[in-house]
Amino acid sequence: MNAVEVRNLSKNYPLSGSQFTRFRRLLAGNPSPGDGIWALRDVSFSVARGEAFGIIGANGSGKSTLLQVIAGILRPTSGSVEVNGRLSALLELGSGFSPEFTGRSNVYLNGSILGLSKEEIDDRFETIERFAQIGDFIDQPVKTYSTGMVLRLAFAVVAHVDPEILIVDEALAVGDIAFHQRCMRRIHDLRARGTTILFVSHATTDVKALCERCVWLTNGTVERIGEADDVVGKYLIATAKRELAHEPAPRPASSPVNFMSLEAVHRYGDGRATILGAELADHHGLSIRNLSPDDRLTLGVTFRLNARLPSLVAGFLVRNVKGEFIFGSNTARENYPLPPMEPGDTHTIEFHWTMPPLTPGSYTISIGIADGDLENFEMCDHAEDAIAVEMTDLNGTRRRGYFQLRCARVTVYHD
C-alpha cells in the first residue's frame, strides 16, 4: 500500500460572485471550464512508503494547492487523494499557531492536533525547544516573534512528532542558511528512518539531493514525472530557454533589467533591502547572454535599502542545469566591506570576472543582498535564477565534466 495516492485530481476556484451564486455552483456539482480558475487539472501520481518525492514548478503552477489538498485543508473539485499514515505538514508559515498564545502553549496545541498526548509532548518538548533555538521567547506570545522565529518553532514541532508522512512547502526559504541546513539534516534523518516526504522547493539542489522522484507542474497540470535528476534537469532547461526567449535588446550595464518582469524568478528575504535589477554585460558594457571562455564580464546589481543594515553583503551564485553550484562570490568573501548606507538609498554594485572554460550548456545566476558575515547572515532579498545564460564553445572542443583544466605545461620523459 502506497503512502499517498493522487488520482485524477482537479481543483477549481470559482470566479467572484454573490453568496447565492457560489452556493448554486456548489449544489450544481463540478464546474465547467469557464466557471472559474483551475489550479489543478487531472493530476495523478503515487508516493511509496518511505519515499522522498519532490514537487517543482514555477510560481502559480499549483504546487501549494496540491499539498493543501493532500493535507486535507482543501477539498478537491474532482478526483481523489488517499493518505495512509499520520501526516504532519509545514505549509503556510505559522499556520495553526495562535498569535496570542506563547510558543510553549502553541507547541502543546499543535502537538495535540497532530495526534500526540500531553505525555508524549512532554517527552519531546526539550528536543523541540533545543532545535528551535529561540531562547526565552518560548514563553512569549507568538505575535512578538520575527518571521524566522515562527519558522523555527513551526518546523521544530512538525519534525519531532514522529510523522509517518511529512509535507514541507517552500516555507524553509525564509530561514537563515544555518537553520536551513539544520532543517535539511533533520529531513534527511527522517527519511533514513522511513518517513515518507513530500517536498516543495525552488531550491532544485535540495530537491535533487533529497528526492528519488519528483513531479513537474505547469499551470496545474503534470508536465513530467520521473527520476528527480531527469525531471529537474529538463525543468531548468525549459526555464532558461523561456527566459532567454524574452530577453530585451542589448543595453548598457548601467540600465539594469527589472526582475519583476521575469515570471520565473523566485524571491525571498526579510524585506530590509530590495533588488531593483541586475544586468550581465560584456567588456563593451552591452548586455550579454551567450558566453564564451575568457569573456570579460561585469554583473551590475542595483538595490534599495529599506532599513539600516549594519553589515551589508552583496553576492551572486552561478548554477548549471542540474542546480549544482559552480562558482560565485560576494563582497565579504572578496574582503570588500561596504560603507554605511541609509534607508531609502539606491546603490549599484558591480562584480568583474573573466569567464572560465565551462562545459557548454545553460547556466543561471542568482543574486542576493544579506546582512551579516560569511558564517552567519540573514537574507534581505534573494532573486533565484535571475539571469539565464548559455555557455558556447567557439572552438568546437568536446569537454567533459564541469570545466576544462588548462595545464601550464605538459612534459614527457623518455627512457
C-alpha positions as CSV (number, residue, x, y, z in Angstrom):
1,M,0.0,0.0,0.0
2,N,1.4,3.4,-1.0
3,A,1.7,6.3,1.5
4,V,-0.1,8.7,-0.9
5,E,-2.3,8.0,-3.9
6,V,-3.4,11.0,-6.1
7,R,-5.9,10.1,-8.8
8,N,-7.2,12.5,-11.5
9,L,-7.1,15.4,-9.0
10,S,-8.6,18.7,-10.1
11,K,-9.2,21.9,-8.1
12,N,-11.3,24.8,-9.3
13,Y,-11.6,28.3,-7.7
14,P,-14.9,29.9,-8.8
15,L,-14.8,33.4,-10.0
16,S,-16.2,36.1,-7.7
17,G,-20.0,36.4,-7.4
18,S,-22.7,36.6,-4.8
19,Q,-23.0,34.2,-2.0
20,F,-26.1,32.7,-3.7
21,T,-24.2,32.2,-6.9
22,R,-21.4,30.4,-5.1
23,F,-23.9,28.3,-3.2
24,R,-25.7,27.4,-6.5
25,R,-22.4,26.3,-8.1
26,L,-21.8,24.1,-5.1
27,L,-25.1,22.4,-5.5
28,A,-24.6,22.0,-9.2
29,G,-21.5,19.8,-8.7
30,N,-18.4,20.1,-10.8
31,P,-18.0,23.5,-12.5
32,S,-17.4,23.8,-16.2
33,P,-14.0,25.1,-17.5
34,G,-15.5,28.6,-17.9
35,D,-16.8,28.8,-14.4
36,G,-13.6,29.7,-12.6
37,I,-9.8,29.2,-12.4
38,W,-8.4,25.7,-12.5
39,A,-5.4,25.5,-10.1
40,L,-5.1,21.7,-10.8
41,R,-6.2,19.6,-13.7
42,D,-6.2,15.8,-13.8
43,V,-3.1,15.3,-11.6
44,S,-2.2,11.7,-10.8
45,F,0.8,10.1,-9.1
46,S,1.6,7.8,-6.2
47,V,4.3,8.0,-3.4
48,A,5.6,4.8,-1.9
49,R,6.1,4.4,1.8
50,G,9.5,5.8,2.8
51,E,10.0,7.6,-0.5
52,A,11.1,11.2,-0.7
53,F,9.0,12.8,-3.5
54,G,9.6,16.3,-4.9
55,I,7.1,18.8,-6.4
56,I,8.6,21.5,-8.6
57,G,7.3,24.2,-10.9
58,A,7.2,28.0,-11.4
59,N,5.1,30.2,-9.2
60,G,1.4,29.7,-9.8
61,S,1.8,26.2,-11.1
62,G,-0.4,24.6,-8.4
63,K,2.2,23.2,-6.0
64,S,0.9,24.7,-2.8
65,T,-2.7,23.9,-3.8
66,L,-1.7,20.3,-4.4
67,L,-0.1,20.0,-0.9
68,Q,-3.1,21.6,0.8
69,V,-5.5,19.1,-0.9
70,I,-3.2,16.2,0.2
71,A,-3.1,17.6,3.7
72,G,-6.9,17.8,3.9
73,I,-7.0,21.6,4.1
74,L,-8.7,22.0,0.7
75,R,-11.4,19.8,-0.9
76,P,-10.8,18.7,-4.5
77,T,-13.3,19.7,-7.2
78,S,-12.9,16.2,-8.7
79,G,-10.6,13.2,-8.3
80,S,-9.4,11.7,-5.0
81,V,-6.5,11.6,-2.6
82,E,-5.7,8.6,-0.3
83,V,-3.3,9.1,2.6
84,N,-2.1,6.1,4.6
85,G,-0.3,7.2,7.7
86,R,-0.1,10.0,10.3
87,L,0.6,13.2,8.3
88,S,2.5,16.3,9.6
89,A,2.6,19.4,7.3
90,L,4.5,22.6,7.3
91,L,2.7,24.7,4.7
92,E,1.9,28.3,5.3
93,L,4.3,29.9,7.8
94,G,2.9,29.7,11.3
95,S,-0.4,28.1,10.2
96,G,-2.1,26.5,13.3
97,F,-0.3,28.9,15.7
98,S,-2.3,31.2,17.9
99,P,-0.6,34.6,18.0
100,E,-1.9,35.3,21.5
101,F,-0.5,32.1,22.9
102,T,3.1,31.6,24.0
103,G,5.4,29.4,22.0
104,R,5.2,26.8,24.7
105,S,1.4,26.7,24.6
106,N,1.5,26.5,20.8
107,V,3.8,23.5,20.9
108,Y,1.3,21.7,23.1
109,L,-1.6,22.9,20.9
110,N,0.0,21.8,17.6
111,G,1.3,18.6,19.1
112,S,-2.2,17.6,20.2
113,I,-3.6,18.5,16.8
114,L,-1.0,16.2,15.3
115,G,-2.2,13.3,17.5
116,L,0.2,13.4,20.4
117,S,-0.8,13.0,24.1
118,K,0.4,15.5,26.7
119,E,2.8,12.9,28.0
120,E,4.3,12.4,24.5
121,I,4.7,16.2,24.0
122,D,6.3,16.4,27.5
123,D,8.9,13.8,26.4
124,R,9.6,15.7,23.1
125,F,9.4,19.3,24.4
126,E,13.1,19.7,25.4
127,T,14.2,18.4,22.0
128,I,11.7,20.8,20.2
129,E,12.9,23.8,22.2
130,R,16.5,23.0,21.6
131,F,16.0,22.6,17.9
132,A,14.1,25.8,17.5
133,Q,16.7,27.9,19.4
134,I,14.5,30.8,20.2
135,G,15.7,31.2,23.8
136,D,13.4,32.9,26.3
137,F,10.9,33.7,23.5
138,I,9.5,30.2,24.0
139,D,7.4,31.8,26.9
140,Q,6.4,34.9,24.9
141,P,3.3,35.4,22.7
142,V,3.9,34.3,19.1
143,K,2.7,37.7,17.9
144,T,6.1,39.1,19.2
145,Y,8.1,36.7,17.1
146,S,10.0,37.5,13.9
147,T,9.2,35.6,10.8
148,G,12.3,33.5,11.3
149,M,11.4,32.6,14.8
150,V,7.9,31.4,13.8
151,L,9.5,29.2,11.1
152,R,12.0,27.7,13.7
153,L,9.3,26.8,16.1
154,A,6.8,25.5,13.4
155,F,9.4,23.3,11.8
156,A,10.7,22.0,15.2
157,V,7.1,20.9,16.1
158,V,6.2,19.1,12.8
159,A,9.6,17.4,12.5
160,H,9.6,15.9,16.0
161,V,6.1,14.3,16.3
162,D,7.3,11.2,14.6
163,P,5.3,11.7,11.4
164,E,4.8,8.8,9.0
165,I,4.3,11.3,6.2
166,L,5.9,14.8,6.3
167,I,4.9,17.6,3.9
168,V,7.2,20.6,3.6
169,D,6.3,23.6,1.4
170,E,8.6,26.5,0.4
171,A,8.4,27.9,4.0
172,L,12.1,26.9,4.6
173,A,13.2,29.6,2.1
174,V,12.7,32.4,4.7
175,G,15.2,30.9,7.2
176,D,18.8,31.8,7.5
177,I,21.4,29.4,6.0
178,A,22.4,27.8,9.3
179,F,18.8,26.9,10.2
180,H,18.0,25.8,6.6
181,Q,20.9,23.4,6.8
182,R,19.8,22.1,10.2
183,C,16.2,21.6,8.8
184,M,17.6,19.7,5.8
185,R,19.7,17.4,8.1
186,R,16.6,16.7,10.1
187,I,14.6,15.9,6.9
188,H,17.3,13.5,5.7
189,D,17.3,11.9,9.2
190,L,13.5,11.4,9.0
191,R,13.9,9.9,5.5
192,A,16.5,7.5,6.8
193,R,14.1,6.3,9.4
194,G,11.5,5.5,6.8
195,T,9.3,8.7,6.9
196,T,7.6,9.5,3.6
197,I,8.4,13.0,2.5
198,L,6.6,15.4,0.1
199,F,8.9,18.3,-0.6
200,V,8.2,21.5,-2.5
201,S,11.1,23.9,-3.1
202,H,12.5,26.3,-5.7
203,A,16.0,25.2,-4.5
204,T,16.4,22.5,-7.1
205,T,19.7,21.4,-5.4
206,D,17.7,20.4,-2.3
207,V,15.2,18.5,-4.4
208,K,17.9,16.6,-6.2
209,A,19.8,15.8,-3.0
210,L,16.7,14.6,-1.1
211,C,14.2,13.1,-3.6
212,E,14.3,9.9,-5.6
213,R,11.4,11.1,-7.9
214,C,9.6,14.3,-8.5
215,V,6.7,15.8,-10.5
216,W,6.9,19.0,-12.5
217,L,3.7,21.0,-12.6
218,T,2.9,23.6,-15.3
219,N,-0.3,25.6,-15.0
220,G,-1.9,23.0,-12.7
221,T,-1.1,20.0,-15.0
222,V,1.6,17.4,-14.9
223,E,4.4,18.3,-17.3
224,R,6.7,15.4,-16.4
225,I,7.1,12.8,-13.6
226,G,10.1,10.6,-13.0
227,E,13.6,10.4,-11.5
228,A,14.5,13.7,-9.8
229,D,17.7,14.2,-11.8
230,D,16.0,13.9,-15.1
231,V,12.9,16.0,-14.3
232,V,14.8,18.8,-12.5
233,G,17.3,19.0,-15.4
234,K,14.5,19.3,-18.0
235,Y,12.7,21.9,-15.8
236,L,15.8,24.1,-15.5
237,I,16.5,23.9,-19.3
238,A,12.9,24.9,-20.1
239,T,13.1,27.7,-17.6
240,A,16.3,29.0,-19.1
241,K,15.1,28.8,-22.6
242,R,11.9,30.7,-21.7
243,E,13.8,33.5,-20.1
244,L,16.3,33.7,-23.0
245,A,13.3,34.0,-25.4
246,H,12.0,37.0,-23.6
247,E,15.3,38.8,-23.0
248,P,15.3,42.5,-24.1
249,A,17.6,44.0,-26.6
250,P,21.2,44.8,-25.6
251,R,21.6,47.7,-23.2
252,P,24.4,49.2,-21.1
253,A,25.1,47.7,-17.7
254,S,24.1,50.9,-16.1
255,S,20.4,50.3,-17.1
256,P,19.5,47.0,-15.3
257,V,16.7,44.7,-16.1
258,N,13.8,44.8,-13.7
259,F,13.4,41.4,-12.0
260,M,9.7,41.8,-11.6
261,S,9.3,41.4,-15.4
262,L,10.7,37.8,-15.2
263,E,7.9,35.5,-14.3
264,A,10.1,32.6,-13.3
265,V,12.1,34.5,-10.7
266,H,11.6,33.2,-7.2
267,R,12.4,35.8,-4.4
268,Y,12.6,35.6,-0.7
269,G,14.1,37.5,2.2
270,D,13.1,39.7,5.2
271,G,12.5,42.8,3.1
272,R,15.2,45.0,4.6
273,A,16.6,45.5,1.1
274,T,15.0,45.2,-2.4
275,I,16.9,44.2,-5.5
276,L,15.7,46.5,-8.2
277,G,17.5,45.0,-11.1
278,A,20.7,43.4,-12.5
279,E,22.5,43.1,-15.8
280,L,25.3,40.9,-17.1
281,A,27.4,42.9,-19.6
282,D,30.5,42.3,-21.7
283,H,33.6,44.5,-21.7
284,H,31.9,46.9,-24.0
285,G,29.1,47.5,-21.5
286,L,26.5,45.7,-23.6
287,S,24.0,43.1,-22.3
288,I,25.2,39.5,-23.0
289,R,23.6,36.1,-22.6
290,N,25.7,33.9,-24.9
291,L,29.0,33.4,-23.2
292,S,32.4,32.0,-24.2
293,P,35.6,31.2,-22.3
294,D,37.7,34.2,-21.4
295,D,34.8,36.7,-21.8
296,R,35.4,39.7,-19.5
297,L,32.1,40.1,-17.7
298,T,30.5,42.7,-15.4
299,L,27.5,41.8,-13.3
300,G,25.8,45.0,-12.0
301,V,23.3,44.7,-9.2
302,T,21.1,47.6,-8.3
303,F,19.3,47.6,-4.9
304,R,17.4,49.9,-2.5
305,L,17.8,49.8,1.3
306,N,14.5,49.7,3.3
307,A,16.3,49.6,6.7
308,R,19.7,50.2,8.0
309,L,22.0,47.1,7.6
310,P,25.0,47.0,9.9
311,S,26.9,44.5,7.8
312,L,25.6,44.6,4.2
313,V,26.8,41.7,1.9
314,A,26.0,41.5,-1.8
315,G,26.8,38.4,-3.8
316,F,25.9,36.1,-6.7
317,L,25.9,32.3,-7.5
318,V,26.2,30.5,-10.8
319,R,24.5,27.2,-11.2
320,N,24.2,24.6,-14.0
321,V,21.1,23.0,-15.4
322,K,21.2,20.4,-12.6
323,G,21.0,23.2,-10.0
324,E,24.6,22.5,-8.9
325,F,26.7,25.4,-7.6
326,I,29.5,26.1,-10.0
327,F,31.1,29.3,-8.7
328,G,30.2,32.7,-7.1
329,S,31.4,35.4,-4.8
330,N,30.2,38.2,-2.5
331,T,31.6,41.4,-1.1
332,A,32.5,39.7,2.2
333,R,34.5,36.9,0.5
334,E,36.3,39.4,-1.6
335,N,37.1,41.4,1.6
336,Y,35.4,44.5,0.2
337,P,33.4,45.9,3.2
338,L,30.7,48.3,2.1
339,P,30.3,51.8,3.5
340,P,27.3,52.7,5.7
341,M,24.1,53.2,3.7
342,E,20.9,54.8,4.8
343,P,17.3,53.5,4.3
344,G,15.9,54.8,1.0
345,D,19.2,55.0,-0.7
346,T,19.7,53.2,-4.0
347,H,23.1,51.7,-4.9
348,T,24.7,49.6,-7.7
349,I,27.5,47.1,-7.1
350,E,29.5,45.6,-9.9
351,F,31.3,42.3,-9.9
352,H,34.0,41.8,-12.6
353,W,35.5,38.5,-13.7
354,T,36.8,36.5,-16.7
355,M,34.6,33.6,-17.7
356,P,36.3,30.2,-17.1
357,P,36.0,27.5,-19.8
358,L,32.8,25.8,-18.5
359,T,31.1,22.9,-20.2
360,P,28.8,24.2,-22.9
361,G,25.1,24.4,-21.8
362,S,22.6,26.5,-19.8
363,Y,23.5,28.3,-16.6
364,T,21.7,30.7,-14.3
365,I,22.9,33.5,-12.0
366,S,21.2,34.1,-8.6
367,I,21.7,37.3,-6.7
368,G,21.3,38.2,-3.1
369,I,21.6,41.0,-0.6
370,A,22.2,39.9,3.1
371,D,23.1,41.3,6.5
372,G,25.9,39.6,8.4
373,D,29.1,37.7,7.6
374,L,30.2,34.6,5.8
375,E,29.3,32.3,8.8
376,N,26.1,33.9,10.0
377,F,23.8,36.1,7.9
378,E,20.2,36.9,7.3
379,M,18.9,37.2,3.7
380,C,17.2,40.5,2.9
381,D,16.4,39.8,-0.7
382,H,17.4,36.9,-2.9
383,A,16.5,36.5,-6.6
384,E,16.8,32.9,-7.5
385,D,18.0,32.1,-11.1
386,A,17.5,35.8,-12.0
387,I,19.6,35.7,-15.2
388,A,19.8,32.8,-17.6
389,V,22.8,32.4,-19.9
390,E,24.2,29.9,-22.4
391,M,27.8,28.8,-22.5
392,T,29.1,28.2,-26.0
393,D,32.4,26.6,-27.3
394,L,33.6,28.6,-30.3
395,N,36.5,26.1,-31.0
396,G,34.2,23.1,-31.1
397,T,36.3,21.3,-28.4
398,R,34.5,18.5,-26.7
399,R,34.7,18.8,-22.9
400,R,33.5,16.5,-20.2
401,G,33.0,17.4,-16.5
402,Y,32.3,21.0,-15.4
403,F,35.1,22.9,-17.0
404,Q,38.3,22.4,-19.0
405,L,41.5,22.4,-16.9
406,R,44.3,24.4,-18.6
407,C,47.6,22.8,-17.8
408,A,50.6,25.3,-17.6
409,R,52.9,22.7,-19.1
410,V,52.9,19.1,-20.3
411,T,56.2,17.2,-20.0
412,V,57.1,13.8,-21.5
413,Y,60.1,11.8,-20.3
414,H,61.7,9.0,-22.3
415,D,64.0,6.3,-21.1
